[in-house]
Amino acid sequence: MRIRIVVADQTLELFDDQDALIRRYIVSTALNGVGEESGSYCTPRGSHIIRAKIGAGQPVNSVFVKRRPTGEVYTPELGAQSPGRDWILTRILWLSGCEPGRNRLGSVDTMRRYIYIHGSPDGAEMGVPGSKGCVRMQNADILDLFDRVETGIPVEIVEAA
């Protein structure tokens, strides 16, 4: 299996071992566009892998901070208490870059930048850039993807198809 994220289209595509498209999801990548530098709040390009799957067994809308469930479950009321908070919900697929100097090691290290594919509040707009670097998905979609993939599968992030 492999994943391709197309920033221009705001899509995440899952392919099987024969390279046939299994699913296409609408996502939201970085509001600041693409880039690899730490602190840029951009979505990193290039070859990655899923380094870790986090959140199995947690309820839908579980809130994560530093990859740990807080015990909170997101509600619109909770969201209203913290406007502007970057909600990381339900499941996390933590990405690790595979290209030294581009998205691995030093100031461009995707994993050290804590770049994830993760769930978002149900009202979060998909199909347009809006994240702080991560790839946001609807909760139903991240649940579906999380159950289909294993750690170590390739993830390619490209600007255009």
N, C-alpha and C positions, 0 to 999 in steps of 0.2 A: 504494500500500500504506500501511497504518498499523498501529500497535500500540496496544493499550489494556491497561494494567496495573490490575487491580482488587484493591486492598489487602485488602478484607474477604474476598474469595474466594481470595487468594493465587494469582491466575492472571495469565498474560500471554497475550493474544489477538492473533493476526495476521490482519488482514483484507486482501483483495485490492483492486484498483482499483474493483471494483463493490460494495465494502463487504460482500462475503461472507466469512464466517469460514473461514480456511484451516486454522489450527491453534490449539489451546488447550494451553498448557503450565502445569504446576504450578510455582510459584516460591516464594521466601522473601524477603520484604521486611524492613524494619528491626524489630528487637526493640523499639526505642523508639517505634514507631508512625510517624505521618506528621508532617512539619514541614519547614520550609525553612531555618531558621537554621544557619549554619556552626557546627560543633561540637556539634550536637544529636544526631547519629547517627540521624537520622530520614530516612525516604524522602520526597523532595519531591513535592508534588502539582502538577498542572497540565499545561500544554502544553510539550512538549520536542521536540527532534529528535535523531536519531543524528548526532553531530558527527564521530565517527571510529570506524572499525572497526580493531581492533588484534589481531594474532596470526595472520593468515592464514599457513598453511603450517607453523605450529608443531605439534609433536606433541600429542596428547591428554594432558591433565594437566600441560602446561607451566606452570611457576610464573611469575607476573608480579609485579614490584615496581615501583611508579611507572611502570606501563604498559610496562615492558621485560621481556623474558624473562630470567630469571636463569640459564638453562641447567639448572636443576633440573627433574626430572619428579616430580610428587607420587606418593608411595607411602604406604600406611598407616604404614610405619616412619618416614618423614620427618615425617608428621603427629604421630606420638607424640613426636618430638624437640622439637616446638614446640606443645605444647597451648595452645589459646586463640588461636593465630594466625589471622588473617582471610585465608584462602587465596583468591587470585584466580587462576583456572586457565583454560587452554585457549583462550579467546577473550574479548575485551572489546568491548562496544559502549558508547562514552562518550557520555553524554547532555549536552545543553546546553538550558537553560531558554529559553523564548520570551516570558516575561511579565515585563517590567521591574518590579522592586519585589516580585514574588511569588517567582520562581525564577530571575531573571536580574539580574546586577549587584549590587554591594554585598555585604552579609552573607548574602544568600539565593541566591547564584549557584550553580546546580547544577553547572556545569562546573568552577568553582573549588573546589567541594566534592569533586570527583573521584567523582561518582556514575556507576556503570556498571551495565550488565547483563552478568553474567560467569558463567563456569563455577565449579563448586565440587567438593570431594571427593565421590566417589560415595556415601559414607556420610552426607553432609550431609542433614539432614531438610528436605524441601520441604513446602509446604502450611501451614507455620506461620511466623510472624515469627521471624527469627534473625540478620539481617545488621546491619551497622553503618551502614546507609543505602542500600546498593546493592540491586539485584535479583539474587538468586542463582538459578542454574539448574543442573540436572544437565548434565554435559558433553555427553551425546548431544543434549540439547535445545538448548544454546547453539550447538553445531556446526550443527544443522539450521537454526536461526534465522539465524545468521551468514551462511550460504550463500544464504538467501532474501531478505535485505534489503540496501539500499544506504544510504549516508550521506544525510542530509537528510530521511529519511522521518519523519513525525510520530509521536510517542510521547505518549499521554495517560495520566497517572497519576491515578486517581480512588480515592476511599475506598470507594465502593460502586457497584455496577452500576446 
